[in-house]
Amino acid sequence: MENGIIDFVMVNSKYQGNGYGRETMKFAINKCIERGYDSIVLGVVKWNQKAFKLYKSLGFEKIEETQFLRQFMDKE
């Protein structure tokens, strides 16, 4: 089983709410389908409820929740 991956889809905040995210996702989903992927995987950060709602409306289901930490280091 080969998964298509959609990652780092973003819409500038001043253009959100105009359907650009939905159209971009539909384009990406169709590309994955054209390439013959069995399923499509994407990620969304927990606090981004707008994106989560959009993905759910496009038929995605939450299958796993992962937690990760990022460490920022000072540049010296």
Backbone hydrogen bonds, N-H to C=O, Kabsch-Sander energy under -0.5 kcal/mol:
donor,donor_aa,acceptor,acceptor_aa,energy
4,G,39,S,-3.3
6,I,41,V,-2.4
7,D,5,I,-0.5
10,M,8,F,-0.6
15,Y,12,N,-2.3
16,Q,12,N,-0.6
16,Q,13,S,-0.7
18,N,15,Y,-1.0
23,E,19,G,-2.4
24,T,20,Y,-2.4
25,M,21,G,-2.5
26,K,22,R,-2.5
27,F,23,E,-2.1
28,A,24,T,-2.4
29,I,25,M,-3.0
30,N,26,K,-2.4
31,K,27,F,-2.0
32,C,28,A,-2.1
33,I,29,I,-2.2
34,E,30,N,-2.8
35,R,31,K,-1.7
36,G,33,I,-1.6
37,Y,32,C,-2.1
38,D,2,E,-2.3
39,S,2,E,-0.9
41,V,4,G,-3.3
43,G,6,I,-0.6
48,N,45,V,-1.8
49,Q,47,W,-1.7
52,F,48,N,-2.1
53,K,49,Q,-2.5
54,L,50,K,-2.2
55,Y,51,A,-3.0
56,K,52,F,-2.3
57,S,53,K,-2.1
58,L,54,L,-1.1
59,G,56,K,-1.6
60,F,55,Y,-2.4
63,I,61,E,-0.5
72,F,70,R,-0.5
76,E,74,D,-0.5
